Amino acid sequence: MMFGHEPNPEMIAWFDENRKKAGVTLSPTWLEGEPLERVLTRMEPHIERLKPINAAQIADADKRVAQKS
């Protein structure tokens, strides 16, 4: 978390209380616009190399789901 170690229950409670006071909700954050373009530009040279790794991870996850069924 933000302090560099596993949070204890008191730290989690402090975080939740202050998050609520600040009006922040926890949800996925999607990039768009210029920040998205920066990430895509930075990742573009690596995409072809990473595709097989991603495909293997997806296949492994699919196997685990199928085994649970």
C-alpha positions as CSV (number, residue, x, y, z in Angstrom):
1,M,0.0,0.0,0.0
2,M,1.2,3.6,0.3
3,F,3.4,3.1,3.3
4,G,5.5,0.3,1.8
5,H,4.3,-2.6,4.0
6,E,1.2,-4.6,4.6
7,P,-1.5,-2.4,6.2
8,N,-3.0,-3.3,9.6
9,P,-6.7,-3.0,10.4
10,E,-6.2,0.5,11.9
11,M,-4.5,1.8,8.7
12,I,-7.2,0.4,6.5
13,A,-9.8,2.1,8.7
14,W,-7.9,5.4,8.5
15,F,-7.6,5.1,4.7
16,D,-11.4,4.3,4.3
17,E,-12.4,7.2,6.7
18,N,-10.2,9.7,4.9
19,R,-11.2,8.4,1.4
20,K,-14.9,9.0,2.3
21,K,-14.2,12.4,3.7
22,A,-12.5,13.3,0.5
23,G,-15.4,12.0,-1.5
24,V,-13.3,9.5,-3.4
25,T,-14.9,6.2,-4.6
26,L,-12.9,3.1,-5.4
27,S,-13.4,2.0,-9.0
28,P,-11.5,1.2,-12.1
29,T,-9.7,4.1,-13.6
30,W,-9.5,4.3,-17.4
31,L,-7.0,6.3,-19.2
32,E,-8.2,8.5,-22.0
33,G,-6.9,11.4,-24.1
34,E,-3.3,12.5,-23.8
35,P,-2.4,10.2,-20.9
36,L,-3.6,7.2,-22.9
37,E,-1.6,8.3,-25.9
38,R,1.6,8.5,-23.7
39,V,1.1,5.0,-22.4
40,L,0.4,3.6,-25.9
41,T,3.5,5.3,-27.3
42,R,5.7,4.0,-24.5
43,M,4.3,0.4,-24.8
44,E,4.2,0.2,-28.6
45,P,7.8,-1.1,-29.0
46,H,7.1,-4.0,-26.5
47,I,3.6,-5.1,-27.7
48,E,4.7,-7.8,-30.2
49,R,7.2,-9.3,-27.7
50,L,4.5,-9.4,-24.9
51,K,1.6,-10.8,-27.0
52,P,2.8,-14.5,-26.6
53,I,3.2,-14.0,-22.8
54,N,-0.2,-12.5,-22.5
55,A,-1.7,-15.4,-24.6
56,A,-0.1,-18.0,-22.3
57,Q,-1.4,-16.2,-19.2
58,I,-4.9,-16.2,-20.6
59,A,-4.7,-19.8,-21.6
60,D,-3.5,-20.8,-18.1
61,A,-6.3,-18.8,-16.5
62,D,-8.8,-20.5,-18.8
63,K,-7.5,-23.9,-17.8
64,R,-7.8,-23.1,-14.1
65,V,-11.4,-21.9,-14.6
66,A,-12.3,-25.0,-16.6
67,Q,-10.8,-27.3,-13.9
68,K,-13.0,-25.6,-11.2
69,S,-16.1,-26.3,-13.3
